[in-house]
């Protein structure tokens, strides 16, 4: 318990304050009563801690906007006690199966045979004294499993949450076994219960008089539309056709979110249904259910959970009256901070939003579509990682290896080779192909979490867009509202000495020809490349995790660069998706007058620590407000610019809700020592010698290319003919696997 108390004194991501004056005029909402939508925490912050545990409920209240409603899903023990768990079978969310291995039974529940461990087979004292909670979704943290007791309904009520909602899912089943939820509620006269919901009509009717006397709202919950409501034997789809009849026994309805904004088979949004408008016309509130930051949903949301909430409350047509969610802080910030936000609002502070291959979370990176989306999303700086074709054309692409970002695997497999100076694995390299050959390929969106977790990015546009030359990129940038460009130069020494390609000269020539009147940033991991440029902002890319930046290293960096681009984990080290600490790298760089940019930020929940609630917006707050970085390099610039345009990002103004940074190390300290990941050695300091690179070699005077795509005279491909043939077969097999995965 002491460890839990420490958590709530430290781990505050979003704060509730009592401002002397409102920070902004009241918003107008399209809810039934015109008021702000409600946030209902299903089992507290159950996306992080086991459902309805004390930490889940307490952290939900402390990290969400005022007026949060805490929901408990009622199950009943053999002696009629009420406990809080969603599933009627306890084995999915508790340790009961290991404690009572012979306790499995089969019951018919709403017409279906369910096998498992049921609360009604155990006395309350047995459950409270022996059984503990576990997290029942595998992508969520398991280090708290077996450490927190099941919560009694009365225990949650005694904590006095702002509002309390009791969900009664299985009254008909419990009545068959001589247990009554209605009598249980009457035993304490509905004390402290603001809302009661149920998918069973007879139950809601049976408690209607008592609920009205206690001023408790009654809400009818719709389950799967083809499922049968257990007391009327009608399908929920049939009941939905007569919403006016529901008004006779309930003041609102719970609707699964996909019934409001349906998805097609490809997981893109279809037009909204009329359910919300129809319910409001009947005088019913609508609560949308099924929200969680770590569930895959429509590709339209670009893996940004706040964008999904906004779709339900800020679409200009209607607003639901509340959300039922496993991550109430994210719903709170969507409502309080982002709804009704104008796109042309100025950003707060000076933090730069810099793209990584444009808006590469939505379109294939470095294409015209990715850059256009980045500009529309309000990016300050758009980037071009320059690659060179065999015939000397400079163009934008993430890497010299075309396999990850183009369809080269399917059409140019015989051109694969090994270049140890570039990367350890085989590739199809741009400097071995003419620009005409490269243009014959299609771009390919990169989905970094596709292989393991099947999190694909925008598949309908996975090959959309056109490649851009550096000259075209600069021309495009000049015509847009971006404040600057970042040009990333890779492999300069290799290209000059081995391929006779002067990438530095190509960049200088393109910049001169473009007459670009915007800020120019040149980035490289090679200090000699940076030394070649004057009158630009020079950015040293540090390609390894670091934990410290000693003064001699800072002094060496200043000779070559004005800024550094470092990995996120060099600021907040991570272990098993937990933030385990905080370095002083940003502070040390700033003392040396060196700006700090971090990369790469992504929206997918697997990319975000548990400490940030699997929410990319809280991660932005952690690095910007919590660590003072000067720029964020992101594949989803829309998320970053929306955060920086919100008053909630400004911690210097008094307001009812603010998005605060995660407190690194606090969350993991709540788990028992035995459950915590083993301590790892700290990241090494950046050494001065890591900054210094040898001078760039002169551009070799190789025989000119013949434009046919063949090998240059005097050069050879990697390996023998036999090796190349075997490599081709291997690459073909890999290509088939990748195509199947896509």
N, C-alpha and C positions, 0 to 999 in steps of 0.2 A: 504493500500500500504506500509505503514511503516513496518507492520508485515512481509510482503513478502520480503522487502529489508533486514530485519534482518535475515530471513531464509537463504538467499544466501550469507550472510557474515559469517554464522555459519555452515550451513548444507552442507558441502563439503565431500563427501565420497571418490571420486576419483579425483585426481587433474591433471590439464594440466600444464606442465612446459615447459620451453625453455632451454633444456640442452646445455651446451657448447660443449659437445662431445657426439656422439651417445652412448647409454648404451650397445648396442649389434649390431653385423653386421646385415644388412638388410636380412629379411627372403625371401625365394623363395616361391612364391605362384603359385597354379595351376589355378588362375583366367584367364580370357580371355587376359588381358593386363599384367599379371604377377605382378600386384600391390596388396597391402593389400586390403582385402574385405572392402566394405563400410558399415557403420552403419547408418541406416535410422530410425529416431525416429518418429513413427506414432503418431502424435499429441503430440510430446514431450515425457516427461516421464509420459505417460498416464496410466501406471500401478499404479501410485501413486496419481497424481492429475487429475482432469477432463480434458478430451482431449483438447489439443491446448490452454489451459489456459496459462496465462503469467507464473505462477510458473512451469507448466509442461514443457514449452519450455525452460525457463531459467535454470532450474535444469538439464534438459537433456544436455544442452551445457556445463554447468560447471562440470558435473560429468562423462562425456564421453571423449573418446580419441579425439585428434584434427581432424578436418575434418568432424565432425558429420554433417549429413544431417537432417534437420528438415522437416517433411512431414505435409502438411495441406490438408485435404480432403475437396474439394470445394462444398458448397451448395450456392444457390442464392436466394436473397430476391425478393419481388414483384417489387422493383424498381431497380433491377439489381446489387445490392451490393454482394460481395463475403464474405462468412463466412466459418470458419473452423470447420467442424463436419463430422464424417464418415457416420452416418445414415441419410438418406434423411428425416426420420421422427424425428422431434426435441423432441418429448415427452420422448424418451428413455434416453436422455442425458442432458435435460434442465428442467427448472421449468415451461415451457410454458403451460402445461395442467392445472396447478393450477391457473395460471393467466388468462387464456382464456378458461374456461371450456367448452364453446360451440363452440370451434374452430376446433373440429375434423372433418376431411373430408376423403373421399376415392378417391384415384387416381389409375389409371392403370399405373404401372411402369414396363417396360420391360415385358409386357404381364401378370403381376400379379396385382391383386387388393390389395392395401396397405391402411390400415386405420390408421390415426394418424394426427399429427399436422405438417404442411409443411412450410418451410421457404418462399416459393413463395406466400403464402397467407398474408404475413406481410411485412410492410415497414421496411427498415433497422433501422430507428430511433426507431421504436416500439420495435424491438428485442434488440438493444443495450442498450436502456434506461430501459427496464423492465425485460428481461429474463436473468437468470443466469444459470450456468452449474451445473450438478450433475454427480457423478460417476455412470456409467451404468453397472458395474459388482459387484455383491453383496459381493464378497470376498475382495474387495478393500475398502479403507477407505472412509467413508461417512461423516466424520466430516468437510470436505471442501465444502459440497453441499450447493448451494444457495449463495455462497460468491464471486464467480468469474464470470466476464462477458464473454459472447461469444466473441471470437477473430475475428476481420476482417482480411482478407488476408493481407491488407496493413499494419495493425498493426504488424503482425508477420514479414513481410518484413522489417519494420522500425527498428526492433531489430537487424538487420544485423546478422542472424545466419551464421555459416561458409558456409553452403550450404542450399538451399531451394528447396523443392520438392512439386509441386502441383499435387494432384491426382484429376482428373475430372471423377467422376463415372457415372454421369447421364446426359450427354449432350443431348442425344436424347429426354429424358423426358422434359428437360427444353426448348428445341427447340419447342416442341409441344405447350408450353405455352408462346411462344414468348420471351424467354430469351436465350441468346447466350453466352456460356462460351468463345467461340472464340473471339467474339467482346469485351467481358470483358477483356480478356488478351491483345488484341490489344490496348485497351484504355490506358494502361500504358506500351505498347511496350515490354511486357515480362520482364520488368525491375526486376533484382534480382532473377529471376527464373532459377535455374540450370537444373531442370528436370521437365518434365510434363509426367504423366502417365494416361492411360485410358484403360478400357476394350472395348472401342468402336472404331473400325477401322476408320470409316468415320471421326470422330472428329480428330484423329491423322493426317489423310491425309489432312484435311482442314486447319490445322495450320502448316503444314510441312515447307512451304517456310518461314513463319515468324519465326518459331523456329530455322531454320538453320541460318537465318540472325542474330538472337539474341544469337546464339551458345548455345541453350537450347536442352538438350537431350530429345528424345521422347521414352517412354517405353510403350509397350503393356502389359496389365494385363490379365492373364488368370483367369477366374472365375471357378466355378464348371464345370467339363468337360462335363457334360450332359446338362448344361444350354446353352441357345441360345445367340449368339452374336447379339445385337439388330439391327445392320445396315446391316449385310449380311444374317441373319437368318440361320447361320450355327452353329452347336454345337462347343464349344471350343475344344472338342476332335478332331474334323475334322480339325480345323485350326492348331492344334498342329502338325498334320502330314506334314505340309508344312511350316517349320520354315523359309526356304529361302525366301518365299513370304513376311514374316514379315520384313525382312531386308530392304525391299523397302521403308518402312515408319517409322521404329523404329530402335533404336540401341540396344535395350535390351528387356527383358520380365520379368514380375513378375510371379512366379510360387508358388502356395501354397506348403508349405514344405512337406506335405504328398504325393505329386506327385513325389517328388525327392527321399525321403526315405519312401516308403509306409509302412503301418502297417497292420499286420494281424488282424483277429477278436479278438484275445486275447491281442492286443496292444503291440506286440513285432515287432521289425524291420524285414522287408523282404529285400531281396537284392535291392540295389539302382536301380532306373530306369536309362535310358540313356539320360534323358532330358537335363541334364547339358552338357554332351559331345556333343549331337546333336546340341544344341544351340550354343555352342562355335564353332563347325564346320561350322555353318552358319554365324559366325561372330557376334553373339548376346551375350550381357551380360545377366546374370541370377541373379535376385534378389529373394530370398526366403522369403515368407511372412507367417504370422501367429505365430510369436514367442512371448511368454510371460512367465514370471517366475511362474505365478500363474494359468497356464492351465495344466491340466493333460495330459501327453503325454506318449511316449513309456516307458515301464518298464526297457528297456535297459539302460536308462539314470539315474536310481536310484534317481529320483527327483532332479537331479543336472542340473540346466539350462545351466551351462557352458559346461557340457558334451554334451548336445544336439547341441549347436553351433559348437563344435569341430567336431561333426559327419559330418557336412556339409562343413568344410574347411580343415580338417586335417586327411582325411581318406586314403591318399596315391593314390587316383584315380582321384579326381577332387576337385575343390573348387568353391562354388558359388561366385558371384562377390559382393554380399552384402546381408544384412539382413534387413527386415522391422520388427520392434520390438516395443513393448510397454515398454521395459526395456533396453534402449540403454547402460547404464553402464555395464550391464552383457555381452552384445555382445562385447563391447569394451575390457573388460578384457579377454574374451575368445580369441579374435584375438591377442591382444597385449601381453598378459601375459602367455597364456597357449598353444597356437598353436605351434607345432613343438617342444614341450618340451620333452626332453629325460627323461625316467623314472628313470635312475640311477643318476640323478643330486643330489648332496648333499642338504639336507635341510638347510635353512638359519635360524640361531639362535639356541637356545637350547630348544625351546618348544617341549614337548613330545606329540606325538599322541598316545593316549591310547584308546583301544577299550572298547566298552560296549557290552559284550557278543559276542566278535568277530565282524565281519562285519555283524551285525544282521539286517542291513537295506536291505541286499541282500539275506540272507539265515536264516533259523531258528537259533536263538541265541544259542551259546555254542555248536554247532555241529562241526564236523570235517570240513565241507564245509565253515562254517562261519569263522573258524580260518585260514583255508588255504587262503581264499579270503583276510582276514586282512593282512596276511603276504605278499601276492602278491601285495597288495595295499600300502605297505611300512610302516605299523604301527610300532612304536617303542616298544610298550608294549602291549601284549595281556592279557586278563583278564579271570579269572575263578571265578564265584561266587559259592562257594562250598556248596553243599547240601549233606545230608546223607540219605541213604536208611535205611530201618528197620534193615537190617542185616549188617549194619556198613560199607557200601561202600561209599566212598567220590567221588562225581562226580560234573560236572559243569552244572549249570542251573541257570536261573535268580532268581528264588524264590523257596521256599519250596513248594508252591502251584503249582501243575502241570497243572492246568486248562488253564492258558493263553499260555503256551509254549509247550504243548503236546496234544495228542488226548485222554487224560484221560477221558474227559467228555463223550465220546461215548462208552467207554468200561469198565470204572471203576466207574460209577456213584454211585453205592451202597457204595462205600468206602468214600464218601464225609462226612465231619465232620466240626465242628466249633472249632477253636482254638484261643480264644481271645488274647492269648499271642503273636500270630503271626500276625493276621489280623482280622478285624471285620466281614468280610464276610466269607461265607462257602468256603471250598476248598477241594481238594484231595491232601494230603500232602505226600511228598517223604518219610518222616520218618515213615509212616504207610504202606509202600509198600516195598517188597523185590527188590533187584536189578534186578532179573529176571523179575518181574512184570513191572518194569520201562522200561526195555529193550523191552518189548512186545509192548510198545507204539511207536508212531511216533512223531518226533519233529513237532512243529507248529510255523510258523513265526508270530511274533507279529507285527500288523499294528496299531499303536496308534491312527491313524486318520481314521480308517475304519468305525466306527459306525455312526459318524455324516456326514463326508464329503466323504465317500466311497473311500478314498485313500488307496488302497490295495498295499502291497509290493510283488513284484515278485511272482505272484500267481502260475506260473508253477512250482516253487520250494518251495511252501509253506510248504511241508512236507518232504523236502529233507534233507539228512545228517544223521549222527549217533551221539548219545550221547557219551560223552567222560568221562571216569573216571579221577579223578585228576592225577593219576599216568600216564595215557596216555597223558593228557594235558602237563604235565611236560616233558615227553619224546619227544613229538612233538615240544615243545618250544626249547628244547635243540638242536634239529636238524635244526632249522631255523635261519634266520638272525636277529630276533628280539633282541633288547638289554636287554629286561627284561620281567618279568611277574608281574601281579597284582592279588593277591589272596584275594578275598572278603569273609569275614567270617560273617555269619549271625546267629542269634538265638542261640548263644553258650550256654547261661545260661539255656534256656528252654530245649535244647537237652540234656544237661548234667543231669539236675535235674528231668525232666519228662520222658525222653526217654532212659536214660542210654547210650547216644551216645556222645563220646568225640570228637567233631569236631576239637578242637584245637590240640589235640594229633594226630588226623588223618592227619592234614595238616603238622605238624612237621615231622611225620614219612615219609610222601610222599616226602617232600623236602629232607630229609636225604637220602632216597633211590635213589632219582633221580640224586644226585650229580650235580645239576644244576649249571653251571658256568656263570650264567647271573644275572643281578640285580633282586632282589626279593623285591616286595612291598606287604606288608600285610595291607589290608584295613578292617576296621570295624567301626561301630557306637558305639561300646562298648570299652571304654578305658581299661578295664581289659583284654580284648582279646589282645589288642596291647601290654600291659605290659608283656604278656606271651612270647613275641618274642624278640630276640636280634639279632644284626648283620644283620638287614634288614631295609628297609625304611618303616616306619610305617605311615599309612595314616588314619586320623580320618575322617570318613564320617559324615557330619553334615546334619541331616535329616529335617531341617526346614529353612525357609527363614530368613536371618539375615540382618541387616543394619549397623552393627558396631561390632568391635571386641576390646573391651577395654583392656588395658594393663594387668590387673589381669587375664583376660581370656586367653590372649596370653601366659602368664607365665604358666598357668595350662595346656594348650595344649602342651607346650614344654616338660612337664614331661612325656607325653605319646606318642607324635607323632612328625614326622618330616615334615608332610605335611597335608593339609586338602583337602577334596573333597566337594565342595559347589555347590549349585544350581546357575544357570546362573543369576536368578533374585536376588541373594544376591549381585551381582556386578552391574547389570543394572536392576533396578526395571521396571516392565512392567505393563501397564494398557491398556486393549482393543487393544493389539498388537502394542502399541506404547511404545518406551523406554522413560520413564519419568524422568530419572535422573541417577546418578552414585554415588555409595558408595565409601568409602575409605577402604573397607575390604581388598583388595589385598595389598594396601600400608601398612596397619597396620600389616598384617601377615608377609610381607616381612621385616618390621622393627624388627620383632621377629625372623627372620631367619627361617620362616616357608613357605614352598612352597605351591602354590595354584593351584589345579586342578578344572576345572569346568565340570559339567555334567547337562543334557546329550544333546549333540548336534545332531540334526537331519536335514535331507535335505528338508523334506516336507515344502512347503511354509507356511503352517499354523503354523509351529514351529518357524518361523523367523519373527522378527518385521518388520513393514513397514519401519522403519528408515534404515534398512539394505536392502531395496529394495526387500524384500522377496527372498533374495539371500544368501544361506548358506556361500558363500565365503566371502561376506562383513561381515557377522556375525563373522566369524573366525577372520577377521582383527580387528573387534571391540574388541574382547576379548584378542587377542594376541598382536597386535600392539597398540591398544588403552588402554588396561588395564594391560598388562604385565603378564598375567597368565603363569604359568610354564608348564601347560599341559592341553590338551583338551580331554575329554572323549566323544567319538563319536561312533555312530552306522554306520557311513559312512567314514571310514578312508581314502579312496581314495580322497575324496574332501579335507580333511585337508592336506594330504601329497602333493597333487598337488599345493595347495596354498603356502605351506612352501618351495617348491622347485622353486618357481617362483621369479625372481628378483623383481617383483612388490610388493612382501611382505616386501621388505627391504626399509624402509623409510629413510635410511641413505645414500642412493646413489642417484645421480642425474639421472633422467630418464624422458622420455616423458609422462609416465603414471604410476601411482601408485595406489594400492588399499588401500584407506584410511579408517579408522574406522568411523562408524556412530557417530554423535554428539548427544548423548542422550538428549532429551528434546527440541531440536531445532525444529523438525518437528511439534510436537503437538502444539507448540506456534504459528504457523501460523494460525491455526483455530481460529474462534471467541471464546470468553470465554464461550458463551452459548453452543457451540457445543462440547467443550472439556469434557472428562469424569470427574466426580467429583473427587476432590483431596482425596487421601486415606492416612491413617496414615502410616508413614514410618515403614519399617521392624524393629522389635525390635533388640537390641544388643544381641550378644551371651553372656550369663552369664557363669561364671566359673563353677557354679554348674551343668550346662547343659553338661559339659565335663566329670564330675566324675561319674563313675559307681561303684556299689558294686563289691566286689571280685567275681570271678566266683565260683559257687558251685562245689563241687566234682561230678564226674560222678557217678550217682546212680547205685548201683549193682542190676539191675533188672534181672528177669528170662530171659534166652537167648531165642531168637526167634526160632520158629520151622520152619521157611522158607516157611510156607504155606500161609502167608499173613493174617492170622487170628489175632485177638487181643491178646496182651500179657496177661498172667495170672494176675489177679488182676486189670487190666485196664478196662476202659469202653469207649465206643464211646459217642460222645456228644448227649444228649437227650434220649428219650425213643424210643421203637420200632416204635410207631405210628409217632413220630416226624421224625424219619429216613425215614419212608415210604413217608411222605409228602414232605420231603426234596428231596427225590429221584425224585418224580414227578416234583417238581419245577425245579430241575437241568436238568431233561430231556427236559422240555419245553425250558429252556434257551439254552440248547445245540442245539435244533432244530433251534432256532432263529439265533444262531451264525453260524451254518452251512449254513443257507440260506443267511446270510450276506456275508459269504466267497465265 
